[in-house]
Amino acid sequence: MTSPGTRAGEEAEDLDVEEALALVRENPGPPPGDRASGGRGDRAPADDASPGHDAHPGCHPHQDRAPRPGGPARPGGDAHAGDRSGPRTPAEPRHRATPWPEARSVAERAGRAAARAGRRTPAPVPLDAALGLTLAAPLTALTDLPSFDTSAMDGWAVAGPGPWTVREEGALAGHAEPAPLTDGEAVRIATGARVPLDTTAVLRSEHGRTDERGRLHPTRDVVHGQDIRPRGQECRSGDQLLAVGTLVTPAVLGLAAAAGYDTLTTVPRPRVDVLVLGDELLTEGLPHAGLIRDALGPMLPPWLRALGAEVGAVRRVGDDADALHRAVTTSGADLIVTTGGTAAGPVDHVHPTLRRIGAELLVDGVKVRPGHPMLLARIAEGRHLVGLPGNPLAAVSGLVTLAEPLLRTLAARPAPEPYTLPLRDAVHGHPHDTRLVPVVLRGEGAVPLHYNGPAMLRGIAAADALAVVPPGGVRPGEETELLDLPWAAGGIGVCFT
């Protein structure tokens, strides 16, 4: 299955659910020469960095290695349009943003590599904790369903042709099996009750009448076996009800309970810690004195849970390089999500921290608006960091671009089917980059919303989806790819706990 935005013919090495589950079940180490990261496999960069392929944030694993016109490529990075002339020292940053579809594919491959490396063993969980997880073992019926012949309606269980003599006692759901019937007998029966042996049919209450002697007469033809649910009608013990890779929805929980399950064997949720960076953020009250309210702290944890993650710590870290280093190096989560600090300002400490710990940058900037300065780094075997921009809508862009594909793959969830709808209004495009624009769905189309600047949440708060606007924009009525938001996608996506 191709992830939304992946171009036809692109070498995306897409991960399907079966492959993800195989990785979780088998837990092999990363194979020699694995290139799931797009260039370095799973090795720690501090040990094997080499000229032309180092871990410095200026060097991107997907940059071209073709010689520049007039001479060979230099170690440490090749020249491209917009490069400064003159020599570059090996430590000098060189930045090249990743195209948006490629960035999503890199995140998926990172999830696959992490699934290999993480030794994430499936485990049984109680039914009330399984919602949103993925089955790691088939759901096989532990009993026949129904487990005995039951009445499908309120009425009378009857034997032989009518009229019938009605017994005084009745048959109720949850009670012991009633005595067998003989021809000419009937017994009052409730929906779900055991049907007596030798019952011919169940006569609905509205299809029978009694005479002055209390004998029961049908008001329409009685068909043998009508309104009886025979034992095993839905399944027999041992039948496979659902396959490995099925997402656990409320209906799956109901089926599992009916089939006799108290627990389900599932793929564990990836663990995520959130680090909200910045001295300027308030956690309560009105903005004042240059301080602003933190919008991402309340927004990110439930959004990440909707993507299948188990959110651990949500920590606020000031503009302090050592504090950020401590927070990153003491986290044991599968994924760390940071907010802000991904650019090159005086208090933007994410890149220096990643260099300090020897992380490998897989994505360093994406050709998308908003959210261009997002990043994805491998910080250890099987563990990653997604750096989100600090502006709220830009952070949302980073979530759907990098965090969603990675977490979905770790959780062995199926990729959503890409789809398109016509946009009612024209949307201006960036000259070179993809734009993600909030839209609402109306009938057979989508309506772009205003208030879609990088620092705005008003548009996304009212949105059903994000329109993927290619460079150059779209015309009114033009078909455009859409990414559903978790709360608008239906099914499990609405569950935030």
C-alpha positions as CSV (number, residue, x, y, z in Angstrom):
1,M,0.0,0.0,0.0
2,T,1.4,3.4,-1.0
3,S,1.4,6.1,1.6
4,P,-0.4,9.4,0.7
5,G,1.9,11.5,-1.4
6,T,4.3,8.8,-2.5
7,R,4.9,9.1,-6.2
8,A,4.4,6.2,-8.6
9,G,7.7,4.5,-9.4
10,E,9.5,6.0,-6.3
11,E,11.7,3.6,-4.4
12,A,9.8,3.9,-1.2
13,E,10.2,0.3,0.1
14,D,6.7,0.6,1.6
15,L,6.0,-1.4,4.8
16,D,2.8,-3.3,4.9
17,V,1.1,-4.5,8.0
18,E,2.2,-8.2,7.5
19,E,5.8,-7.1,7.2
20,A,5.6,-4.9,10.3
21,L,4.1,-7.7,12.3
22,A,6.7,-10.1,11.1
23,L,9.4,-7.7,12.3
24,V,7.7,-7.5,15.7
25,R,7.2,-11.3,16.0
26,E,10.6,-12.4,14.8
27,N,12.7,-9.5,16.3
28,P,15.7,-10.0,14.0
29,G,18.5,-7.6,14.4
30,P,19.1,-5.1,11.5
31,P,20.5,-7.0,8.6
32,P,24.0,-6.0,7.3
33,G,23.9,-3.2,4.9
34,D,20.3,-2.2,5.7
35,R,19.4,1.0,4.0
36,A,16.1,1.7,5.6
37,S,17.2,5.1,6.7
38,G,17.9,6.1,3.1
39,G,21.7,5.8,3.4
40,R,23.2,4.6,6.6
41,G,21.3,1.6,7.9
42,D,21.1,1.2,11.7
43,R,24.7,1.9,12.7
44,A,25.4,4.7,15.2
45,P,26.9,7.6,13.3
46,A,29.5,8.4,15.8
47,D,31.4,5.2,15.0
48,D,31.4,5.2,11.3
49,A,30.9,8.7,10.0
50,S,33.0,9.2,6.9
51,P,33.6,12.1,4.5
52,G,30.7,12.6,2.3
53,H,28.3,10.8,4.7
54,D,28.6,12.2,8.1
55,A,26.1,12.9,10.9
56,H,26.4,16.7,10.7
57,P,23.0,18.4,10.2
58,G,24.2,20.0,7.1
59,C,24.7,16.6,5.4
60,H,21.4,14.9,4.5
61,P,21.4,11.2,3.7
62,H,19.3,11.8,0.6
63,Q,21.4,14.5,-1.0
64,D,22.6,13.9,-4.6
65,R,26.1,12.7,-5.1
66,A,26.4,13.6,-8.7
67,P,29.5,15.6,-9.6
68,R,28.8,19.3,-10.1
69,P,29.5,20.8,-13.5
70,G,33.2,21.4,-14.0
71,G,34.5,19.1,-11.4
72,P,34.0,16.2,-9.0
73,A,31.9,16.4,-5.9
74,R,33.8,17.4,-2.8
75,P,33.8,15.1,0.3
76,G,31.2,16.3,2.8
77,G,28.6,17.4,0.2
78,D,28.2,18.3,-3.4
79,A,27.3,21.6,-4.9
80,H,23.8,22.4,-6.0
81,A,21.7,25.4,-7.1
82,G,22.1,28.1,-4.5
83,D,25.4,26.9,-3.0
84,R,28.0,29.6,-2.2
85,S,31.0,29.5,-4.4
86,G,34.4,28.7,-2.9
87,P,35.7,25.9,-0.7
88,R,33.7,24.6,2.2
89,T,35.3,23.1,5.3
90,P,34.0,19.7,6.4
91,A,32.4,21.2,9.5
92,E,30.6,23.9,7.5
93,P,26.8,23.3,7.4
94,R,25.2,22.4,4.1
95,H,21.4,22.1,4.0
96,R,19.1,20.6,1.5
97,A,15.4,20.1,2.4
98,T,13.8,16.8,1.5
99,P,10.7,16.7,-0.8
100,W,7.5,16.2,1.1
101,P,6.6,12.8,-0.3
102,E,10.1,11.5,0.2
103,A,10.2,12.7,3.8
104,R,7.1,10.6,4.6
105,S,8.7,7.6,3.0
106,V,11.9,8.1,5.0
107,A,9.8,8.2,8.2
108,E,8.1,4.9,7.2
109,R,11.5,3.3,6.6
110,A,12.7,4.6,9.9
111,G,9.8,2.9,11.6
112,R,10.6,-0.3,9.9
113,A,14.3,-0.1,11.1
114,A,13.1,0.7,14.6
115,A,10.7,-2.3,14.6
116,R,13.6,-4.5,13.7
117,A,15.9,-3.1,16.3
118,G,13.5,-2.5,19.1
119,R,12.7,-6.1,20.1
120,R,9.1,-5.1,20.6
121,T,7.4,-8.3,21.7
122,P,3.7,-8.8,21.3
123,A,1.9,-9.1,24.6
124,P,-1.6,-10.0,25.8
125,V,-3.7,-7.0,27.0
126,P,-7.1,-6.9,28.6
127,L,-10.0,-6.1,26.3
128,D,-10.5,-2.7,27.9
129,A,-6.9,-1.7,27.1
130,A,-6.8,-3.0,23.5
131,L,-8.7,-0.3,21.6
132,G,-6.6,1.1,18.8
133,L,-3.9,-1.6,19.0
134,T,-3.2,-4.1,16.1
135,L,-3.7,-7.8,16.4
136,A,-0.4,-9.7,16.5
137,A,-2.2,-13.1,16.5
138,P,-5.3,-14.3,14.7
139,L,-8.6,-14.0,16.5
140,T,-9.8,-17.6,16.6
141,A,-13.2,-18.6,18.0
142,L,-12.9,-20.2,21.4
143,T,-16.5,-21.5,21.2
144,D,-19.4,-21.9,18.8
145,L,-21.4,-18.8,18.2
146,P,-24.1,-19.0,19.3
147,S,-23.0,-21.8,21.7
148,F,-26.5,-23.3,21.8
149,D,-29.8,-23.0,19.8
150,T,-31.3,-19.7,20.7
151,S,-34.5,-17.8,20.0
152,A,-34.1,-14.8,17.7
153,M,-37.4,-13.3,18.7
154,D,-39.9,-13.0,21.6
155,G,-42.8,-15.4,21.1
156,W,-43.5,-19.1,21.5
157,A,-41.3,-22.1,20.9
158,V,-43.6,-24.6,19.2
159,A,-43.4,-28.3,18.2
160,G,-45.3,-29.9,15.3
161,P,-48.3,-28.3,13.6
162,G,-50.7,-26.0,15.5
163,P,-52.8,-25.3,17.4
164,W,-50.6,-25.9,20.4
165,T,-51.2,-26.3,24.1
166,V,-49.1,-23.6,26.0
167,R,-47.1,-24.7,29.0
168,E,-47.4,-22.5,32.1
169,E,-43.7,-22.1,32.6
170,G,-41.6,-19.9,30.1
171,A,-38.1,-20.0,28.7
172,L,-36.0,-17.0,29.6
173,A,-32.5,-15.9,28.5
174,G,-29.8,-16.9,31.0
175,H,-31.8,-19.8,32.4
176,A,-31.2,-23.5,32.2
177,E,-32.3,-25.4,29.1
178,P,-36.1,-26.0,29.3
179,A,-37.7,-29.5,29.1
180,P,-38.1,-30.9,25.5
181,L,-41.3,-30.2,23.7
182,T,-43.7,-32.8,22.3
183,D,-45.8,-32.3,19.2
184,G,-48.7,-30.0,19.9
185,E,-46.9,-28.2,22.7
186,A,-45.6,-24.6,22.9
187,V,-43.8,-22.6,25.5
188,R,-43.4,-18.8,25.9
189,I,-39.8,-17.8,25.0
190,A,-37.7,-14.7,25.2
191,T,-35.1,-13.5,22.7
192,G,-31.7,-15.1,23.5
193,A,-33.2,-18.0,25.5
194,R,-32.3,-21.6,24.9
195,V,-34.7,-23.3,22.5
196,P,-36.1,-26.6,24.0
197,L,-35.2,-29.8,22.2
198,D,-37.5,-30.9,19.4
199,T,-38.7,-27.3,18.8
200,T,-40.0,-26.9,15.2
201,A,-39.9,-23.1,15.1
202,V,-40.3,-19.9,17.1
203,L,-43.6,-18.1,16.5
204,R,-43.4,-14.4,17.0
205,S,-45.7,-12.8,19.5
206,E,-47.4,-10.8,16.8
207,H,-48.0,-13.9,14.7
208,G,-50.0,-15.9,17.2
209,R,-53.4,-15.7,19.0
210,T,-55.0,-17.8,21.8
211,D,-58.6,-19.0,21.7
212,E,-61.0,-19.2,24.6
213,R,-59.5,-22.5,25.7
214,G,-56.0,-21.0,25.8
215,R,-54.8,-22.9,22.7
216,L,-52.3,-21.1,20.5
217,H,-53.1,-20.6,16.8
218,P,-50.7,-19.1,14.2
219,T,-51.9,-16.2,12.1
220,R,-49.6,-17.0,9.2
221,D,-47.7,-20.0,7.9
222,V,-45.0,-21.5,10.2
223,V,-41.8,-22.4,8.5
224,H,-39.6,-25.1,10.0
225,G,-36.6,-23.5,11.9
226,Q,-37.9,-19.9,11.6
227,D,-36.5,-17.4,14.1
228,I,-34.1,-19.9,15.6
229,R,-30.4,-19.1,15.7
230,P,-28.8,-22.6,15.4
231,R,-25.7,-23.4,17.4
232,G,-22.6,-22.4,15.3
233,Q,-24.6,-20.2,12.9
234,E,-21.9,-17.4,13.1
235,C,-18.9,-19.6,13.6
236,R,-17.6,-22.9,14.9
237,S,-14.9,-23.2,17.6
238,G,-11.5,-22.9,16.0
239,D,-12.7,-20.7,13.1
240,Q,-10.5,-17.7,12.3
241,L,-12.6,-14.6,12.8
242,L,-10.0,-11.9,12.2
243,A,-6.5,-12.0,10.7
244,V,-3.2,-10.7,12.1
245,G,-2.9,-7.0,11.4
246,T,-6.5,-6.1,12.2
247,L,-7.0,-2.8,14.0
248,V,-8.9,-3.3,17.2
249,T,-12.0,-1.2,17.0
250,P,-15.0,-1.2,19.4
251,A,-16.7,-3.9,17.1
252,V,-13.6,-6.1,17.3
253,L,-13.7,-5.9,21.1
254,G,-17.4,-7.0,21.0
255,L,-16.6,-9.9,18.7
256,A,-13.6,-11.0,20.9
257,A,-15.8,-10.9,24.0
258,A,-18.5,-12.9,22.3
259,A,-15.9,-15.4,21.1
260,G,-14.7,-16.0,24.7
261,Y,-11.6,-13.7,24.9
262,D,-10.5,-11.8,28.1
263,T,-7.3,-10.6,26.5
264,L,-5.9,-9.9,23.0
265,T,-2.4,-10.4,21.8
266,T,-1.4,-7.1,20.2
267,V,1.5,-5.1,18.9
268,P,2.6,-2.8,21.8
269,R,2.1,0.9,21.4
270,P,5.2,2.9,20.6
271,R,6.3,5.1,23.5
272,V,6.6,8.8,23.0
273,D,8.0,11.6,25.2
274,V,7.1,15.2,24.4
275,L,9.6,18.1,25.1
276,V,8.0,21.5,24.8
277,L,10.9,24.0,24.4
278,G,11.0,27.7,25.1
279,D,11.3,30.3,27.9
280,E,8.4,32.3,26.5
281,L,5.6,29.8,27.2
282,L,2.8,30.1,29.8
283,T,0.8,27.1,31.0
284,E,-2.2,29.2,32.2
285,G,-3.7,32.6,32.1
286,L,-3.5,35.3,29.5
287,P,-0.4,36.2,27.5
288,H,1.5,39.1,29.0
289,A,4.9,40.8,29.1
290,G,6.2,39.0,26.0
291,L,5.0,35.6,27.2
292,I,2.5,33.5,25.2
293,R,0.3,30.5,26.0
294,D,1.7,27.1,25.2
295,A,-0.7,25.6,22.6
296,L,1.4,22.5,21.7
297,G,1.6,21.0,25.2
298,P,-2.2,20.5,25.4
299,M,-2.5,19.5,21.7
300,L,0.3,17.1,21.0
301,P,-0.3,14.3,23.6
302,P,-3.9,13.5,22.5
303,W,-2.9,13.8,18.8
304,L,-0.1,11.4,19.3
305,R,-2.4,9.0,21.2
306,A,-4.8,9.1,18.2
307,L,-1.8,8.0,16.0
308,G,-1.4,4.9,18.2
309,A,1.3,6.1,20.6
310,E,1.6,5.7,24.4
311,V,2.5,9.2,25.6
312,G,4.8,9.2,28.6
313,A,6.4,12.4,29.9
314,V,5.3,15.8,28.7
315,R,8.1,18.1,29.8
316,R,8.7,21.8,29.5
317,V,12.3,22.7,28.8
318,G,13.6,26.2,28.8
319,D,16.0,27.7,26.3
320,D,18.9,25.8,27.8
321,A,21.2,23.5,25.8
322,D,22.3,21.4,28.8
323,A,18.7,21.0,30.0
324,L,17.7,19.8,26.5
325,H,20.6,17.4,26.4
326,R,19.6,15.9,29.8
327,A,16.0,15.6,28.7
328,V,16.9,13.8,25.5
329,T,19.6,11.5,26.9
330,T,17.5,10.4,29.9
331,S,14.4,9.5,27.9
332,G,13.8,5.9,27.2
333,A,11.0,6.4,24.7
334,D,10.8,5.0,21.2
335,L,10.2,8.5,19.9
336,I,11.0,11.9,21.3
337,V,9.0,14.8,19.9
338,T,10.3,18.3,20.5
339,T,8.7,21.6,19.7
340,G,10.6,24.6,18.4
341,G,14.4,25.1,18.4
342,T,14.9,23.4,15.0
343,A,16.2,26.5,13.1
344,A,19.5,28.2,13.6
345,G,18.7,31.0,16.0
346,P,20.7,31.8,19.2
347,V,18.5,29.7,21.4
348,D,17.7,26.9,18.8
349,H,19.5,24.0,20.6
350,V,18.0,21.0,18.8
351,H,20.7,20.6,16.1
352,P,23.6,21.2,18.5
353,T,22.1,18.6,20.9
354,L,21.8,16.1,18.1
355,R,25.4,16.7,17.1
356,R,26.5,16.4,20.7
357,I,24.9,12.9,21.1
358,G,26.1,11.6,17.7
359,A,22.6,11.4,16.2
360,E,22.0,10.7,12.6
361,L,19.8,13.2,10.7
362,L,17.5,11.4,8.3
363,V,15.5,14.4,7.4
364,D,16.8,18.0,7.9
365,G,14.1,20.3,6.6
366,V,11.2,19.4,4.3
367,K,9.9,21.1,1.2
368,V,6.6,21.9,2.8
369,R,4.8,25.0,4.0
370,P,4.2,25.5,6.8
371,G,6.7,23.4,8.7
372,H,9.8,23.7,6.5
373,P,12.4,23.4,9.4
374,M,11.1,20.1,10.8
375,L,13.6,17.2,11.2
376,L,13.8,13.5,11.9
377,A,16.9,12.0,13.6
378,R,17.9,8.5,14.7
379,I,19.3,9.0,18.2
380,A,20.0,5.4,19.0
381,E,19.3,1.9,17.7
382,G,15.5,1.7,17.3
383,R,14.9,5.2,18.7
384,H,14.2,8.5,17.0
385,L,13.5,12.2,17.5
386,V,11.1,14.3,15.5
387,G,11.8,18.0,15.8
388,L,8.6,20.0,15.2
389,P,8.7,23.7,14.4
390,G,7.4,25.9,17.2
391,N,4.6,27.6,15.3
392,P,1.4,25.6,15.9
393,L,0.2,24.9,12.4
394,A,3.8,24.2,11.3
395,A,4.0,21.7,14.2
396,V,0.8,20.0,12.8
397,S,2.6,19.8,9.5
398,G,5.5,18.0,11.1
399,L,3.2,15.6,12.9
400,V,1.5,14.4,9.7
401,T,4.7,14.5,7.7
402,L,7.2,12.7,10.0
403,A,5.5,11.5,13.2
404,E,2.4,9.8,11.7
405,P,4.2,7.5,9.2
406,L,6.8,6.5,11.8
407,L,4.3,5.8,14.6
408,R,1.9,4.1,12.2
409,T,4.7,1.7,11.1
410,L,5.8,1.0,14.6
411,A,2.2,0.2,15.7
412,A,1.7,-2.0,12.6
413,R,-1.3,0.0,11.6
414,P,-2.4,-0.1,7.9
415,A,-1.6,3.0,5.9
416,P,-4.7,5.0,5.0
417,E,-5.8,4.8,1.4
418,P,-4.9,8.0,-0.4
419,Y,-7.9,9.8,-2.0
420,T,-8.6,13.0,-3.8
421,L,-11.5,15.5,-3.9
422,P,-12.0,18.7,-5.9
423,L,-11.3,21.9,-4.1
424,R,-14.1,24.4,-4.3
425,D,-11.8,27.4,-4.4
426,A,-8.4,28.1,-5.8
427,V,-5.4,27.7,-3.5
428,H,-2.2,29.6,-4.1
429,G,0.9,27.4,-4.1
430,H,4.5,27.9,-3.1
431,P,6.8,28.1,-6.1
432,H,8.8,25.0,-5.1
433,D,7.3,23.4,-2.0
434,T,4.2,21.4,-1.1
435,R,1.6,23.3,1.0
436,L,-0.7,21.7,3.6
437,V,-3.9,23.6,3.8
438,P,-6.8,22.9,6.3
439,V,-10.1,22.1,4.5
440,V,-13.7,21.1,5.5
441,L,-15.5,18.4,3.5
442,R,-18.7,19.4,1.9
443,G,-20.6,16.9,-0.3
444,E,-18.3,15.7,-3.0
445,G,-15.6,18.4,-2.5
446,A,-13.5,20.2,0.0
447,V,-13.5,23.9,1.0
448,P,-10.2,25.5,1.9
449,L,-10.2,27.4,5.2
450,H,-8.7,30.8,6.0
451,Y,-6.4,31.3,9.0
452,N,-3.9,28.9,7.6
453,G,-0.7,30.7,8.6
454,P,2.1,28.9,10.3
455,A,1.2,30.4,13.7
456,M,-2.5,29.9,13.5
457,L,-4.7,27.1,14.8
458,R,-8.1,28.6,14.0
459,G,-8.3,26.9,10.6
460,I,-7.1,23.5,11.6
461,A,-9.5,23.5,14.7
462,A,-12.4,23.6,12.2
463,A,-10.9,21.3,9.6
464,D,-11.7,17.7,8.6
465,A,-8.5,17.2,6.5
466,L,-5.4,18.8,5.1
467,A,-5.2,19.4,1.3
468,V,-1.9,18.5,-0.2
469,V,-1.3,21.5,-2.5
470,P,1.5,20.9,-5.0
471,P,4.0,23.6,-6.0
472,G,2.2,26.2,-8.1
473,G,-1.2,25.7,-6.4
474,V,-4.5,24.3,-7.6
475,R,-7.4,25.7,-9.6
476,P,-11.1,25.7,-8.5
477,G,-12.5,22.2,-9.0
478,E,-9.1,20.6,-9.4
479,E,-8.7,17.1,-7.8
480,T,-6.4,17.4,-4.8
481,E,-5.0,14.8,-2.4
482,L,-6.4,14.9,1.1
483,L,-5.0,13.7,4.5
484,D,-7.7,13.0,7.0
485,L,-7.3,14.4,10.5
486,P,-7.5,11.7,13.3
487,W,-10.8,13.0,14.7
488,A,-12.4,13.2,11.2
489,A,-11.3,9.9,9.8
490,G,-13.9,7.8,11.5
491,G,-13.4,4.4,13.2
492,I,-10.5,4.2,15.7
493,G,-9.2,7.7,14.8
494,V,-11.6,9.3,17.1
495,C,-10.2,7.6,20.2
496,F,-7.7,9.8,22.0
497,T,-7.1,7.7,25.1
